[in-house]
Amino acid sequence: METWIIYALLTVLSWGVYGVILHKGRGMMPMGPETPNAGLKAFLFVCIAYAIIGLIAAMVLKARGTNWNFTGAEGSAIPVSLIAGVAGALGAFTLVLALGAAAPIYKGAAAAAVMPIVFAGAPIINTMAAMWKEREHMDFKSLPPLFLVGCVMAAAGAFLVAKYSPTNTGGAAKPTAAAKPH
């Protein structure tokens, strides 16, 4: 199997459990008067985890003997990489807010409502942003119709998964007494 596919699948696994674990951590924070702060408290530890992983990345770079130069042919990669980090951190922050806002409705299953929207919407936005970045090389008038169908299906699928997840609806409907055969 290609290395990039292995890494992509590991990302799917990591991010697939991220929302559930994050919501659990949020729910374990002190509640009552502190309920509005529970998500931010959980997010604080997400940030600490990112810092720890950043230190590990620095150690890997050191072990590989990097020259610590961050300027390439197009200039310094630092500002663009920091903007990417801000986008990721902002996404994690607003995810915490979404989980907190969904918690009164879906209780412990808030992640089952929020994450399908995030994980189906993000690839659509990613694709659109990549196309915009390469717009001088793109012919938008000749987009394959199945691409557009796929975007609509991803959005519709996210809605259906979020709305009808058994954890959000209480499971499959049970037959009523009137519907039982006599």
C-alpha positions in Angstrom: 0.0 0.0 0.0 1.2 3.5 -0.8 2.7 5.4 2.1 0.4 8.4 1.5 -2.7 6.2 1.7 -1.5 4.8 5.1 -1.0 8.3 6.4 -4.3 9.4 5.0 -6.1 6.5 6.7 -4.3 7.2 10.0 -5.6 10.8 9.7 -9.1 9.5 9.1 -8.8 7.3 12.2 -7.4 10.1 14.3 -9.9 12.8 13.2 -12.7 10.2 13.2 -12.4 9.8 17.0 -11.4 13.4 17.6 -14.8 14.9 18.0 -16.1 12.1 20.2 -13.1 12.3 22.5 -13.2 16.1 22.6 -16.9 16.1 23.4 -16.3 13.6 26.2 -13.5 15.7 27.6 -15.7 18.8 27.4 -18.5 16.9 29.3 -16.1 15.8 32.0 -15.2 19.5 32.9 -16.9 21.1 35.8 -20.4 22.1 35.0 -23.0 24.3 36.6 -21.8 27.9 36.5 -18.7 26.7 34.6 -20.7 25.1 31.8 -20.0 28.0 29.4 -16.3 27.5 29.9 -16.2 23.7 29.6 -15.5 23.8 25.8 -12.7 26.3 26.2 -11.2 24.3 29.0 -11.1 21.2 26.7 -9.7 23.3 23.9 -6.9 24.5 26.2 -5.7 20.9 26.4 -6.0 20.4 22.6 -3.6 23.4 22.3 -1.2 21.9 24.8 -1.3 18.6 22.9 -0.5 20.5 19.7 2.5 22.1 21.4 3.7 18.7 22.6 3.4 17.3 19.1 5.2 20.5 17.8 8.1 19.8 20.1 8.2 16.2 18.9 8.3 17.5 15.3 11.3 19.7 16.3 13.1 16.7 17.8 12.5 14.7 14.6 13.9 17.6 12.5 16.9 17.8 14.8 17.4 14.0 14.5 17.3 14.3 10.7 19.9 17.0 10.8 17.8 19.8 9.3 19.5 23.1 8.5 16.6 25.0 10.1 16.2 27.2 7.0 12.5 28.0 6.3 13.0 30.2 3.2 12.4 28.5 -0.2 12.3 29.7 -3.8 9.0 31.6 -3.1 10.1 33.2 0.1 9.6 32.4 3.8 7.3 29.6 4.5 6.8 30.8 8.1 3.9 33.2 7.6 1.9 30.9 5.3 2.5 27.9 7.7 1.4 30.1 10.6 -1.8 31.1 8.7 -2.4 27.3 8.1 -2.0 26.8 11.9 -4.4 29.6 12.7 -7.0 28.1 10.3 -6.6 24.7 11.9 -6.7 26.1 15.4 -9.7 28.2 14.6 -11.4 25.1 13.2 -10.7 23.2 16.4 -12.0 26.2 18.5 -15.2 26.5 16.5 -15.6 22.7 16.7 -15.5 22.9 20.5 -18.2 25.7 20.3 -20.3 23.6 17.9 -20.1 20.6 20.2 -21.1 22.7 23.2 -24.0 24.3 21.4 -25.2 20.8 20.2 -24.8 19.2 23.7 -28.1 20.4 25.1 -29.9 19.0 22.1 -28.0 15.7 21.5 -26.4 15.2 25.0 -23.5 12.8 24.7 -24.1 12.2 21.0 -23.4 15.8 20.0 -20.4 14.6 18.1 -22.6 12.3 16.0 -24.5 15.5 14.9 -21.6 17.9 14.4 -18.8 15.7 13.0 -20.5 14.5 9.8 -21.2 18.1 8.8 -17.5 19.0 9.5 -16.1 16.0 7.8 -18.3 16.2 4.7 -18.2 20.0 4.4 -14.4 20.4 4.9 -13.4 18.3 1.8 -15.9 20.3 -0.4 -14.4 23.6 0.9 -10.8 22.2 0.5 -11.5 21.2 -3.1 -13.0 24.6 -3.9 -10.1 26.4 -2.2 -7.6 24.3 -4.2 -9.4 25.0 -7.4 -9.4 28.7 -6.6 -5.7 28.6 -5.8 -5.1 27.0 -9.3 -7.7 29.1 -11.0 -5.4 30.3 -13.8 -4.9 26.7 -14.8 -8.6 25.7 -14.4 -11.4 25.8 -16.9 -14.4 26.1 -14.5 -16.9 25.9 -17.4 -15.7 22.3 -18.1 -16.1 20.9 -14.6 -17.2 17.3 -14.8 -20.9 17.0 -13.9 -20.1 14.1 -11.6 -17.8 16.4 -9.6 -20.8 18.7 -8.9 -23.0 15.7 -8.2 -20.4 14.4 -5.8 -20.3 17.8 -3.9 -24.1 17.8 -3.6 -24.1 14.1 -2.5 -21.4 14.8 0.1 -23.5 17.7 1.5 -26.7 15.7 1.5 -24.9 12.7 3.0 -23.6 14.8 5.8 -27.0 16.1 6.5 -28.6 12.6 6.5 -25.8 11.1 8.7 -26.0 13.9 11.2 -29.8 14.0 11.4 -30.6 10.3 11.4 -27.6 8.9 13.3 -29.0 6.3 15.7 -27.3 8.0 18.5 -29.2 11.2 17.7 -32.6 9.6 17.1 -32.5 7.0 19.9 -32.1 4.1 17.5 -34.3 2.5 15.0 -38.0 3.1 15.5 -39.8 0.4 17.5 -43.1 -0.8 16.2 -46.1 0.6 18.0 -48.9 -1.6 19.3 -51.2 -0.6 16.4 -48.5 -1.6 13.9 -48.0 -5.1 15.3 -49.7 -8.0 13.4 -52.6 -9.6 15.2 
